[in-house]
Amino acid sequence: MINFFRKIRRNLLEEGKVSKYLKYAIGEIILVVVGILIALQINNWNEYRKSREVELNYLKNIQEDILSDSLYFERSWFKRGDKKIQGLNKAKNYYLNGIIPTDTITFINDVAYGGIYGIGRLTPNNRTYNELSSTGNISLISDQDIRDEIVAYYLNLEFLYEYGADSRSDYPHFMNSYKVFNPKFPDSVSPAEIPILLKMMRKDKFYQLTNSELTYAYSILNRLEYVKKDAALLYHRIANYLEHHEK
């Protein structure tokens, strides 16, 4: 097409028809400009499409991470937290009242269970959010409300992570120093050590550790309830967004 215009321009110049040449020259310029604008528009559309694909993939991954966190907390703290607290309360009541239970081995195992999740750290699945933050791609989440909720959700998880690390007691270590924990035989108790264990549980230090571990357990469960609600709201908000933008 451009060669065609050049040929016409050359013929017009040779024939001395300047006015017609100018019209064709202007037409040629308009054609080039229109071509450039169309190319830019196509390029912009392609870039927008790629950005939206990346955004949707990030949101799907965030959904998967939220689901993974929810299942982890359900199978751990929400499933076993009450039993942990019951074991700690049994230890506390024994210290206060000194009543020796009939089934001593079960009692000791229940008290030992009070130390579950007292070692190690909460491990939320935040790999997608970390990538969004470190790369600056959080800006690709075009919905402002969803973006703000994602940030708030993971800030709360980070706070929970730090809070849990700071508020744990040495209750599990104290128990394990008197009762060896063997994962293959978690409920095994040496009969010879039972009198030592019962005596240990009447010490002031053990009472203090029990109260500290109870405070830790109540606090974590309370905060996890809020995390659970936030996770459900965020998950469904993302699901609604994906439903309307994946078409």
C-alpha positions in Angstrom: 0.0 0.0 0.0 2.8 2.5 0.9 4.6 1.6 -2.4 1.4 2.4 -4.2 1.3 5.8 -2.7 4.9 6.4 -3.5 4.3 5.5 -7.1 1.4 7.9 -7.3 3.4 10.7 -5.6 6.2 10.2 -8.1 3.8 10.4 -11.0 2.1 13.4 -9.7 5.3 15.3 -9.1 6.5 14.4 -12.6 3.2 15.8 -14.0 3.5 18.9 -11.9 0.2 18.4 -10.1 1.3 19.7 -6.7 -2.2 20.0 -5.2 -3.1 16.4 -6.0 0.3 15.3 -4.7 -0.3 17.1 -1.4 -3.7 15.3 -1.0 -2.1 11.9 -1.6 0.8 12.8 0.8 -1.6 13.7 3.5 -3.5 10.5 2.8 -0.3 8.5 3.1 0.6 10.2 6.4 -2.9 9.5 7.8 -2.6 5.8 6.7 0.7 5.5 8.5 -0.6 7.2 11.7 -3.7 5.1 11.7 -1.6 2.0 11.3 0.6 3.0 14.2 -2.4 3.7 16.4 -4.0 0.4 15.6 -0.7 -1.4 16.4 -0.5 0.5 19.7 -4.1 -0.4 20.5 -3.5 -4.1 19.8 -0.3 -4.0 21.8 -2.1 -2.3 24.7 -4.9 -4.8 24.5 -2.5 -7.7 24.5 -0.6 -6.3 27.6 -4.0 -5.8 29.4 -5.0 -9.4 28.6 -1.7 -10.7 29.9 -2.0 -8.7 33.1 -5.5 -9.9 33.7 -4.4 -13.5 33.1 -1.6 -13.0 35.7 -4.1 -11.4 38.1 -6.6 -14.3 37.8 -3.8 -16.8 38.4 -2.6 -15.0 41.5 -6.2 -14.9 42.8 -6.6 -18.6 42.2 -3.4 -19.3 44.0 -4.4 -17.1 46.9 -7.6 -19.1 47.1 -5.7 -22.3 47.3 -3.4 -20.9 50.0 -6.4 -19.8 52.0 -8.0 -23.2 51.7 -4.7 -24.8 52.7 -4.5 -22.6 55.8 -8.1 -23.3 56.8 -7.7 -27.0 56.5 -4.4 -26.9 58.5 -6.0 -24.9 61.3 -9.1 -27.1 61.3 -7.1 -30.3 61.6 -4.8 -28.9 64.2 -6.0 -26.2 66.6 -9.7 -26.4 66.0 -9.8 -30.2 66.2 -7.5 -30.6 69.2 -7.4 -27.3 70.9 -10.3 -28.2 73.3 -8.5 -31.4 74.4 -5.3 -29.4 74.9 -7.2 -27.0 77.2 -8.8 -29.9 79.1 -5.4 -31.4 79.8 -4.1 -28.2 81.1 -7.1 -27.7 83.3 -6.6 -31.2 84.7 -3.0 -30.3 85.5 -4.1 -27.1 87.2 -6.8 -28.7 89.2 -4.4 -31.4 90.4 -2.0 -28.7 91.6 -4.8 -26.9 93.5 -6.6 -29.9 94.9 -4.1 -32.7 95.0 -6.7 -35.4 94.3 -5.0 -38.4 92.8 -7.0 -39.7 89.8 -8.1 -43.4 89.7 -6.6 -43.9 86.2 -3.2 -42.4 86.7 -1.7 -43.2 83.3 -4.7 -41.7 81.4 -4.5 -38.6 83.7 -0.7 -38.2 83.0 -1.2 -38.6 79.2 -4.0 -36.0 79.3 -1.8 -33.6 81.2 1.0 -34.2 78.7 -1.4 -33.5 75.8 -1.7 -30.0 77.2 1.6 -29.3 75.6 0.5 -30.1 72.0 1.4 -27.2 69.6 3.5 -25.7 72.3 6.6 -26.5 70.3 7.3 -25.3 66.8 5.5 -22.4 65.1 2.3 -21.7 63.2 3.1 -22.2 59.6 0.5 -20.4 57.4 0.8 -20.9 53.6 1.8 -17.4 52.4 4.0 -18.2 49.4 1.7 -16.4 46.9 1.3 -13.3 49.0 5.1 -13.2 49.6 5.6 -13.2 45.8 3.0 -10.5 45.3 4.7 -8.3 47.9 8.3 -8.9 46.9 7.6 -8.3 43.1 5.2 -5.5 43.5 2.6 -7.5 41.6 0.1 -6.8 44.3 -0.8 -3.8 42.1 -2.1 -6.3 39.4 -5.1 -7.1 41.7 -7.4 -4.5 40.1 -10.2 -4.7 42.6 -9.2 -2.3 45.4 -11.4 -4.0 48.1 -10.0 -7.5 47.3 -6.4 -6.1 47.3 -7.0 -4.5 50.7 -8.6 -7.6 52.2 -5.7 -9.8 51.0 -3.1 -7.5 52.6 -5.2 -7.3 55.8 -5.6 -11.1 55.9 -1.9 -11.8 55.6 -0.9 -9.0 58.1 -3.2 -10.7 60.6 -1.6 -14.1 59.9 1.8 -12.6 60.3 0.8 -11.1 63.6 -0.6 -14.4 64.7 2.6 -16.1 63.7 4.7 -13.6 65.8 2.3 -13.6 68.7 2.3 -17.4 68.9 6.1 -17.5 68.9 6.3 -14.9 71.7 3.5 -16.2 74.0 4.3 -19.9 74.2 5.5 -21.3 77.5 8.1 -24.0 78.4 5.3 -26.3 79.5 6.0 -29.0 76.8 9.7 -29.0 77.6 9.0 -29.2 81.3 6.7 -32.2 80.8 9.2 -33.9 78.5 11.9 -33.6 81.1 9.9 -35.8 83.3 8.0 -37.9 80.8 9.8 -39.0 77.6 7.7 -38.5 74.5 8.1 -41.4 72.0 6.1 -40.8 68.8 5.8 -44.5 68.2 4.3 -45.0 71.7 2.9 -41.6 72.6 0.8 -42.9 75.6 3.5 -44.9 77.2 4.4 -44.1 80.8 7.0 -45.8 82.9 5.3 -47.0 86.1 8.5 -46.2 88.1 8.2 -42.6 87.0 4.6 -42.1 88.0 5.4 -41.0 91.5 8.0 -38.5 90.2 5.5 -37.1 87.7 2.8 -36.6 90.3 5.3 -34.9 92.6 6.5 -32.7 89.7 2.9 -31.5 89.0 2.6 -30.1 92.5 5.5 -27.7 92.0 4.9 -24.0 91.8 6.9 -23.7 88.5 4.6 -26.3 86.9 1.5 -24.3 88.0 2.9 -21.2 86.5 3.8 -22.9 83.2 0.3 -24.4 83.1 -1.3 -21.0 83.5 1.0 -19.5 80.8 0.2 -22.4 78.4 -3.5 -22.0 79.0 -3.3 -18.3 78.2 -1.4 -19.2 75.0 -4.0 -21.7 74.0 -7.0 -19.5 74.7 -5.4 -16.6 72.9 -4.5 -18.5 69.8 -7.9 -20.1 69.5 -9.6 -16.8 69.9 -7.5 -15.2 67.2 -7.9 -18.2 64.9 -11.7 -17.7 65.1 -11.2 -14.2 63.6 -8.8 -15.6 61.0 -11.3 -18.3 60.0 -14.1 -15.7 59.4 -11.7 -13.4 57.4 -10.5 -16.4 55.3 -14.1 -17.4 54.5 -15.1 -13.8 53.5 -12.0 -13.3 51.4 -12.3 -16.8 49.7 -15.9 -16.1 48.6 -15.1 -12.5 47.5 -12.4 -13.9 45.2 -14.7 -16.6 44.0 -17.3 -14.1 43.0 -14.7 -11.9 41.2 -13.3 -14.9 39.3 -16.8 -16.0 38.3 -17.4 -12.6 36.6 -14.0 -12.2 35.0 -13.0 -15.6 33.7 -15.6 -15.5 30.9 
